């Protein structure tokens, strides 16, 4: 399952993070964003039975821990069902929350600044903000997923425009999730339940689609997130196929990766502190594909620890692709083969 | 207005759906009655597309139901399925086997393995009993729950072998201690992949570094005792499959599984008439090569099951009660923060899904009811059914207020509500209480909002009645 194609556009580099409800680590991470200085902000989500994961962990590529902030709740600076985090040119942070129907803003020192959002389907109203991104003029784009559209706001929450409508036609959206503005300036939307990526101008004009339903090369099953590099290559979190796919600027298949996680620095620290587990783990074969009797990628990923399980967010930084796995509470980093 | 004959058919259909499902409102009962009783039984016995909430939708919103680590998250996932499935008998049967082959979170710390076991019950629950028992014997949750990972060639651990005979297939008195030892020898080598690491993580409740790793069956041939064994009078180089096939040939196995099915689907107590029904089920068991579907068909089509004696002869289990109320109310039909709480409510009433107290499962029947549990039961159902904002409650209100002539009497309104909730029968005492509650309603019926509110109250009150606790 973890075989790579002959074309090695990306090569595995390292794994970051591990599962933790507090301090170092993260718990059900749903999104990450990286500031120009390399600081990574990882948004955790939590669940009904344990709300401790709803926080933002700060770390860097070298596994230096930078603390955390935020908590579960509905007060200022808190989260209930957070979905995405983004950073603007002044290093302010924005967090979307699909339960509280709002966007929260934090300054560069991670102090809460303000929040906005009213549930509804009218201009400026939102129903399930699921993805965030900013263009090069610091306009904030929100995938307003239950309304099947993209809305654009100023960084203070003033409505600018909206485009898209619910459906599966050209330019229509079905529960869109992650979004990104490419270096070339266009907006790419993970049109989740239509199994495709849609590309628009930032004014909302439809450009083209990428992908179709399926599990073959170039096909997608519930894409959750997309990143685009300077050369126009697309990196897609092919969520329900439990993989990441790379397409070239023409939409042609380039590579698929399934993950090959190793022990992160924080994972090694844990195992060093628990030698009994480390010993038993070292005696184990964590890739027992031959004992599985399922072809369901989700089930397979639950059994095989090194491979992606719920790859939910992809983020490019320098020559690296950061892939966040919600169910494995970690980040796998791949480097471009230049 | 239905005729007397069709009203009897509706009543019978309501009885079937309380047992083979989680109850049904009058709209569903009418639709099913139009198809006929026997046709409905066959539909229930042959599940099609469940039509429940797609898992990708659930997983998107409920991160915990994607990973399925915590028991209440996994239980919430099953609640969604029970609430929205078009195949209620499939879920009831899975619930039956969950109680019979009781496997619990407390020791395992692995909710996904438990939910995978439930899915196995869906796949094999209607099929041959021997196939089901073989799958159960390979089930990773069961293997660890009853220590078969410690059952080695030359050093047997009898726990699984003993419970297989005592609690899962025949019952005490039908085998010897030697049979337990020989069965255990046959199951040596039936274990998990990476068993030492998995068992250690389960014991320590470790999620580190990268959360749970799902379990899978592994037959360790090097640890299997392939020698000759004598079991229930037969001798051979038996393995686990052979043991199960010998078990399923026994009259005791037929008596065991048919009685347990009878008690779950027909009546808590086995009367003389009930035993006649069980004997018919046993004949079906052998004639069909132990197929559970055939046994259930015999039960549901039996004169005993259709008789007045069998009506309201069971105390609803907590999950049955909670899911029935939620289905009627129409709540939790899409991802909703708080679905875990539905599973927790059943836990507070004494039935923690995926977490039975012991390998013996739950003590059912009258033992479901104690004063604390009764308060929880009444409060939950009344809250669900008295909320006019719930879509299912609103549907009932609309049905009862549309074309309603003014001046409806308290008696008519109570009758209509009982009919709408599933053609329920209640005692004279209960009727009096319900009539008193809406006394004077004739004056309010010109006001649809007022009438709707009173109907919602009445639905909640019916949900709080003694009869609603029974199936």
Interface residues (C-beta under 8 A of the other chain):
Chain A: X18 X19 X28 X30 X45 X46 X47 X48 X49 X50 X80 X81 X98 X99 X175 X177 X192 X193 X222 X240 X261 X263 X264 X266 X267 X270 X271 X274 X276 X277 X280 X281 X283 X284 X285 X286 X288 X291 X292 X298 X299 X302 X303 X305 X309 X310 X326 X327 X328 X329 X330
Chain B: X55 X56 X59 X60 X61 X62 X63 X64 X66 X67 X68 X70 X72 X73 X76 X112 X193 X194 X196 X197 X200 X201 X204 X206 X207 X208 X209 X210 X211 X212 X213 X214 X215 X216 X217 X218 X337 X338 X339 X340 X341
